[in-house]
């Protein structure tokens, strides 16, 4: 899912979504895959 899709689905401003995405990326909980235009964010499976 990309940031604009998340923003529309949750009815939250894009800038707010962007801030949260940056935090999740920094914590290595999600990763970006694909190009800027067609890519999206995916969860990272963490092994215990």
C-alpha positions as CSV (number, residue, x, y, z in Angstrom):
1,X,0.0,0.0,0.0
2,X,1.3,3.5,-0.7
3,X,1.0,6.6,1.5
4,X,-1.8,8.2,-0.5
5,X,-3.8,5.0,-0.4
6,X,-3.4,4.7,3.4
7,X,-4.3,8.4,3.8
8,X,-7.6,8.0,1.8
9,X,-8.5,4.7,3.4
10,X,-8.1,6.1,7.0
11,X,-9.3,9.6,6.1
12,X,-6.1,11.1,7.6
13,X,-4.0,13.9,6.1
14,X,-1.1,12.7,4.0
15,X,1.5,14.6,6.1
16,X,0.4,12.7,9.2
17,X,0.7,9.4,7.4
18,X,4.1,10.4,6.1
19,X,5.4,11.2,9.6
20,X,4.2,7.8,10.9
21,X,5.7,6.0,7.9
22,X,9.1,7.6,8.5
23,X,9.0,6.4,12.1
24,X,8.1,2.8,11.1
25,X,10.9,2.8,8.5
26,X,13.4,4.0,11.1
27,X,12.3,1.2,13.4
28,X,12.7,-1.4,10.6
29,X,9.0,-2.5,10.9
30,X,8.2,-1.7,7.3
31,X,10.1,-1.4,4.1
32,X,9.6,0.4,0.8
33,X,9.6,-1.8,-2.3
34,X,9.3,-0.7,-5.9
35,X,9.5,2.6,-7.7
36,X,8.2,5.9,-6.3
37,X,5.2,5.9,-8.6
38,X,4.1,2.2,-8.3
39,X,5.8,1.0,-5.2
40,X,4.5,0.7,-1.7
41,X,5.2,-0.2,1.9
42,X,5.4,-3.7,3.3
43,X,5.7,-5.1,6.8
44,X,9.0,-6.8,7.6
45,X,8.6,-10.3,9.1
46,X,10.8,-10.5,12.2
47,X,12.0,-13.8,13.4
48,X,12.3,-14.5,17.1
